[in-house]
Amino acid sequence: MSSLSVDLHKLSKFVNLALPVLVIGFLLAGKYVHFYFHFLTVAFLFLTIANVFYLFVQDQHPLLRNFGIVAQGRYLVESIGPELRQYLYSSDTEERPFNRIERSEIYRKAKNIDSASSFGSQKNFDTSEIKLRHSMYPSSHDDLIPYSLTFGEERGLKTAYTITKPMMISAMSYGALGQHAVRALARGAKLAGIAMNTGEGGYPKYHLMEGCDLIFQIGTAKFGVRNDEGYLDDEKLRELAGKDEIKMIEIKFSQGAKPGKGGLLPKEKITREISELRGVEMGKDVVSPPHHKECTDKTTTVAFIKHVQEVSGLPVGIKFCVGSPQQVDDLVQEMVDQDVFPDYISVDGSEGGTGAAPKSFMDRVGMPLFPALSSVNRILCKKGVRNRLKLLAAGKLINPGRQILAFAMGADAVYSARGFMLSLGCIQAMQCGNNTCPIGITTQDPALQRGLDIGTRSVRVKNYVNNTMHDLEELLAASGERSLDDLSIDNLFIPEDSTLAPLVHDKYIDSKH
Amino acid sequence: MKILSWILRIVAAAILAQTLFFKFTGHPDSVAIFTAIGMEPGGRILIGVLELIAAVLLLFPGTVAFGAILSMGVMTGAIVGHFTDIGFADGLLSLFVLALVVWICSAAVLVIHRRQIPIIRQMFAKSKY
């Protein structure tokens, strides 16, 4: 070791010895020099006591037991590590789930400022990046066909629901989000003219306040429409479906953040109001069951979809994260056999992230969006039933660049949740499950929600939608197609090394209809 | 436990608060004590302010542990003072006993609210990881 260095082992030994010696020194100084020294006596006495506690009493932390109070410095500095990394040390491209470049694109769109970038992309142009193929002869804007998608038209429903923008706010419940965030999103959705999914949070009291179009989600616990045994209460569903704002019903089978597992609402976030809207107890984590009680196999699942369609009278979609394409294939076959189709299928990629989930589920379960979406689209095309329903996609589709890939892989419209959270001002503090969101989005704490102004935030939501739609149109025009519907996998450049490469040669998926 | 905590906090805060009157009005007894330890008059006011803060912190649920630590600190100083400079003569013994009572109450409060102690909180907290 060089002559000038810090040996933390020796430093800690020195401090452990110095503390009691200092106490005695200050005690004597207080006695013989001036009584004011006793302020130091007391302070160092307390530090000594804490140190003794670390070294000899507690047995939870080996580091503190070996080195005492100096080791506390490690925990102190480590505790602000996430902030320091985000503020200073992480590069623009290395953060997860969204790096700084991706986040700032959303912020710029939400603030309605130019999001052009200069001097080249910071993406890796390696062998796995999928790109959109532009045409030598781009479409002119006048040639583009205005977007329109009608859910329920296949069944000839009178309540069929038409959207005119291909982007919707994905399922986030009141409970997961605070009321300010829910209302800002709902008002923004109304301003932008898009639909919003209520999430599985029970009666959508705050979602309903702003008068935007809603998709009511039925989770596995059926919050808001459950009876005491946890089965569907037809009467409650009928009543909710009768509301003007509620345009569609979505049955959630699984979710990208935690496929194969029910939702989890940490007890810290359960206020009295939430317990009433959902019909659950306070003071306990609420764990939704992993599957709907009615649905134990493909037969009962399809029957349940039919039942919800009949009771609600609205377009009914289903949402799942794909585990095995074979199971999806079997389910679709069952739909064919029973001649019952949901009005849409929403494929959630395993990269989905809103919602508290065990880390192993967040990280390791379910198929990522693009291969999952392509598989589902291919299955539907193969069975010749692609025209019986609509296909939605979700999973990090926060920017137009990624969304257009989903459209080319078969999606008719896309959902985003975190994109909209970012548009509200989310700084990716990663505390959604702790009720401590510093921006006030995923918290029930009024003090933290205070800063989230519904009025200004809703305008940002609108800006985000409009600017994203604008970029999406530009991309579409560049591709030389006239509508999102015309896009296919042939519009994509998929490198040979990509897991999606085999799809390019699979001619089952050359057309959506 | 909650009731016990409140009783201890109120006892400690009440004793702390009642001495403030003597300190802030410059009662001769109080002046005599602080003269004995050479802190008159600034130290008398300073200690009074610290005691006031301690009493207030003890009563607010969010700051109990901080109040208890501060109050223990000031009382430790007082106890040391009795042994080194002030002594126990005449009415001084009762003041010493009061200081001891506040110290013990604060210590008990600190034990009850040990999860709030900033520096060793993590030893008692329910671990998240």
Interface residues (C-beta under 8 A of the other chain):
Chain A: L27 G30 K31 H34 F35 Y36 H38 F39 T41 V42 A43 L45 F46 A50 F53 Y54 Q58 Q60 H61 Q72 Y75
Chain B: I37 G38 M39 G43 I69 M72 G73 V74 T76 G77 V80 G81 T84 D85 I119 I120 Q122 M123
